Amino acid sequence: MKPNFIKSILAGSALFVIAACGTTTNAPSTPPSATVSIQEFTAAYYGSAESGKGVLHYNGSKYRFTINGVGAGGAGGQKVNATGKVYNLHKLSDFAGTYQGVSSGLTLIEGKMHAKLKNGNGVEMYLAGDTEGVASSIGVQAYAVSLTH
């Protein structure tokens, strides 16, 4: 009897967290400071590791960057192609740094992901994208973003 009760609690908690992540990853309706496109690979088994590269479109110029992260939650492996809006970017040097946030997604061959990330300079990225592979992801993430010019 107890195992079924625990499974019900875990399932309900997972649905609550998925719903919460979906509502926290909606970008503001105001114009963004910049936009990004990211290609990333993720592997997870309770914890997760991500590595990728991207392009920041800011003030009419393109800037290349790398993104590497770790997180809690998820299982499987996937390739992510995401685009997003960047807010509160007042100068280029504020873009690099450590971002923290929440993400959610489900991939069974092909899927979708959403994430909201914020760094210590107040820069926020709202990402949405397509995924390929077999993975589920939900949880807290931390990413190191470095401009490579």
C-alpha positions as semicolon CSV with decimal commas, in nm:
position;residue;x (nm);y (nm);z (nm)
1;M;0,000;0,000;0,000
2;K;0,277;0,247;0,088
3;P;0,464;0,210;-0,245
4;N;0,150;0,315;-0,440
5;F;0,100;0,615;-0,212
6;I;0,462;0,722;-0,262
7;K;0,433;0,678;-0,641
8;S;0,118;0,893;-0,639
9;I;0,295;1,165;-0,442
10;L;0,595;1,157;-0,678
11;A;0,374;1,167;-0,989
12;G;0,173;1,458;-0,850
13;S;0,490;1,644;-0,757
14;A;0,636;1,592;-1,105
15;L;0,321;1,729;-1,268
16;F;0,328;2,031;-1,035
17;V;0,693;2,104;-1,118
18;I;0,631;2,063;-1,493
19;A;0,341;2,308;-1,476
20;A;0,548;2,552;-1,271
21;C;0,838;2,537;-1,517
22;G;0,602;2,602;-1,806
23;T;0,467;2,917;-1,646
24;T;0,806;3,052;-1,539
25;T;0,962;3,022;-1,885
26;N;0,731;3,265;-2,064
27;A;0,922;3,569;-2,193
28;P;0,798;3,921;-2,115
29;S;0,595;4,091;-2,387
30;T;0,841;4,383;-2,404
31;P;1,106;4,398;-2,681
32;P;1,422;4,201;-2,595
33;S;1,771;4,351;-2,569
34;A;1,909;4,073;-2,791
35;T;1,838;3,726;-2,927
36;V;2,031;3,398;-2,915
37;S;2,048;3,068;-3,098
38;I;2,204;2,767;-2,927
39;Q;2,308;2,412;-3,023
40;E;2,371;2,190;-2,723
41;F;2,412;1,826;-2,626
42;T;2,278;1,694;-2,295
43;A;2,331;1,372;-2,104
44;A;2,143;1,302;-1,781
45;Y;2,083;1,039;-1,519
46;Y;1,939;1,218;-1,215
47;G;2,211;1,480;-1,266
48;S;2,279;1,634;-1,606
49;A;2,567;1,778;-1,806
50;E;2,532;2,004;-2,108
51;S;2,777;2,146;-2,359
52;G;2,720;2,361;-2,662
53;K;2,774;2,678;-2,858
54;G;2,563;2,969;-2,965
55;V;2,533;3,304;-3,135
56;L;2,425;3,625;-2,963
57;H;2,262;3,889;-3,187
58;Y;2,316;4,222;-3,009
59;N;2,313;4,581;-3,141
60;G;2,335;4,466;-3,504
61;S;2,636;4,238;-3,449
62;K;2,685;3,865;-3,396
63;Y;2,891;3,728;-3,109
64;R;2,980;3,362;-3,065
65;F;2,972;3,199;-2,723
66;T;3,007;2,864;-2,552
67;I;2,766;2,726;-2,294
68;N;2,844;2,445;-2,048
69;G;2,626;2,338;-1,763
70;V;2,528;2,098;-1,492
71;G;2,194;2,035;-1,332
72;A;1,972;1,820;-1,119
73;G;1,691;1,612;-1,264
74;G;1,637;1,424;-1,586
75;A;1,747;1,110;-1,765
76;G;1,864;1,022;-2,116
77;G;2,052;1,204;-2,391
78;Q;1,946;1,467;-2,642
79;K;2,055;1,727;-2,892
80;V;1,896;2,070;-2,842
81;N;1,847;2,346;-3,099
82;A;1,703;2,648;-2,921
83;T;1,639;3,014;-2,986
84;G;1,556;3,276;-2,735
85;K;1,515;3,631;-2,622
86;V;1,760;3,813;-2,396
87;Y;1,647;4,084;-2,154
88;N;1,833;4,336;-1,934
89;L;2,150;4,324;-2,147
90;H;2,283;4,681;-2,124
91;K;2,643;4,612;-2,232
92;L;2,808;4,316;-2,403
93;S;3,031;4,232;-2,106
94;D;2,720;4,159;-1,893
95;F;2,629;3,861;-2,114
96;A;2,907;3,624;-2,002
97;G;2,887;3,462;-1,661
98;T;2,709;3,195;-1,464
99;Y;2,340;3,153;-1,539
100;Q;2,097;2,970;-1,314
101;G;1,742;2,872;-1,386
102;V;1,477;2,613;-1,449
103;S;1,411;2,402;-1,756
104;S;1,165;2,139;-1,866
105;G;1,129;1,912;-2,164
106;L;1,047;1,564;-2,292
107;T;1,212;1,398;-2,589
108;L;1,101;1,069;-2,742
109;I;1,288;1,083;-3,073
110;E;1,176;1,449;-3,116
111;G;1,048;1,690;-2,855
112;K;1,039;2,042;-2,712
113;M;1,222;2,225;-2,433
114;H;1,176;2,553;-2,246
115;A;1,413;2,730;-2,009
116;K;1,450;3,055;-1,818
117;L;1,805;3,148;-1,717
118;K;1,940;3,448;-1,526
119;N;2,297;3,553;-1,450
120;G;2,447;3,763;-1,171
121;N;2,435;4,077;-1,389
122;G;2,056;4,051;-1,416
123;V;2,063;3,931;-1,778
124;E;1,777;3,689;-1,849
125;M;1,745;3,438;-2,133
126;Y;1,414;3,278;-2,225
127;L;1,479;2,976;-2,448
128;A;1,253;2,746;-2,647
129;G;1,364;2,476;-2,884
130;D;1,344;2,140;-3,049
131;T;1,515;1,830;-2,914
132;E;1,625;1,497;-3,065
133;G;1,700;1,181;-2,868
134;V;1,539;1,006;-2,574
135;A;1,534;1,215;-2,256
136;S;1,327;1,385;-1,995
137;S;1,446;1,699;-1,824
138;I;1,308;1,905;-1,546
139;G;1,491;2,086;-1,275
140;V;1,743;2,343;-1,173
141;Q;2,036;2,417;-1,402
142;A;2,360;2,619;-1,383
143;Y;2,542;2,725;-1,699
144;A;2,878;2,893;-1,764
145;V;2,853;3,122;-2,067
146;S;3,172;3,260;-2,227
147;L;3,201;3,489;-2,528
148;T;3,446;3,352;-2,786
149;H;3,428;3,640;-3,039
